[in-house]
Amino acid sequence: MTPKRADEPEEETKSIAREIADTLAALATPLPGSGAATARRNAGGPEEFVLEGPRAMLENGARFLAPVLPADARARKAKALVLRALRIVTRDQTVFNSALLEALRIAFREIEQGVEETRRRATESVVAVDGRVEEGLRKVSDDVLAEADRRLSMLGTSLGRRLAEEAAAREALGRESSASTKRLDRLEREADRRGAEIDGLLGTATRLSAEKAEADRRLGDLEREIRALRLEWTTVRAGAAPVSRGAEESGSATGRRAGVDPGDPLRAGHYMSFEETFRGSEEEIRRRQSRDVERFRSVAGPVADLGCGRGEFLTVLASAGIPGLGCDANPLMAEHARARGLDVERADLFSWLAARPDGSLGGITAFQVVEHLPTESLFRLVDLAVAKLSPGGVLLLETVNPESVYAMKWFWMDLSHVRPVPGPSLAHLLGAAGFRDVVIDYRSPVPESDRIPDPAAGSADLAPVSRLLFAPQDIAVIGTK
């Protein structure tokens, strides 16, 4: 027997270690042609689960159920003797290993079957899902196509109807346009035919317009000639009347303007007190008459106030810088006015006015005078005014308004009044004498305290009665020479 070297046990240990490492490596090495991975990737597809690696490990492990020595193992005989001696010990381990291997094989087969069943069911599910999806997509596609066809059909029908309507409208429009064109042509021909007639009518209208303008001009000239003739005739008539007759008229008809007669109950002092009581104070009269000053602002010549009384209007004229003079038959009133520095004479208005040079007065006024005169004297007064006024001179005659029942109550308070003189009659008299721009100015409204209360005045039934009862108390008739 060959003796062992000292390093032989160490080498044997290393050899056993290498064998164990090789064995472990062999367990992880798949069988030839069996594949080396538990999962692989299909070309262009997802990873596919495989069990080739675990299967190879089980097959390799079956070789080591019982210890086996390779034919070329070193110290094979010694190792064989050791294995034989250890079989009693490793027998149970071998049986366990065999049972474990078999159990693993059975479990592996069941896993493979489960995997295959799962794969089959998955495939069937995918196929079923794909079928349902395809069926659903086909159904949806059919529904969409059917709805599209329906809408296209409706759109086509609507479009066709609209096209037909549009065509009918175009046809109707064409007919109407044709008819309008024909009517226009007919009207143009008619206009051409009547052009000469229209031109003739226009010429006639122009000629008539010119003739009317000429007639209006001639009518204006005639009116001015008639007014001039009236003024001339009035002037001649005023100059032809005897002065003695005017004095006689004034003495018998003017009442308060006549000289003081001891047998007359309306003697001078009594009448002055009467006016203070029934007509108003001097301040009130001046306030009323101040509104008339502007009418005489630009006249040529002084203003004569006939029957000037206490001189209220002459005072207002003087305050405005307008020259004035007057007369009154009442000696006390005339003296009262002169005491105030006014140019006033005690005289009968007819003789005093007749003595004025013709055309020398810019204005003539007579406040509350004409109601004291008979008709002939009133005509005489207007004739004299025409003669004595300068061109553009103004005549103002103020009197009580006969259209006011309220005013007529006061009218008869003055016993020297002869008769009321209506405004329209007086205005007509001035127009007939040749005055122009004759107007009637209603003045002196009835005090509020004497009128009908407002509710009654607002009644439609009582309005005419209210106008009759409470019309303005005075009127002034104004004309320009």
PyMOL commands that set and color helices and strands:
alter all, ss='L'
color gray80, all
select helices_A, chain A and resi 8-27+52-64+76-240+243-253+255-257+268-278+282-296+312-319+331-339+349-354+370-372+375-388+405-411+423-432+448-450+454-457+463-469
alter helices_A, ss='H'
color red, helices_A
select strands_A, chain A and resi 39-41+47-49+303-306+324-328+344-346+361-367+389-400+436-443+474-480
alter strands_A, ss='S'
color yellow, strands_A
deselect
rebuild
show_as cartoon
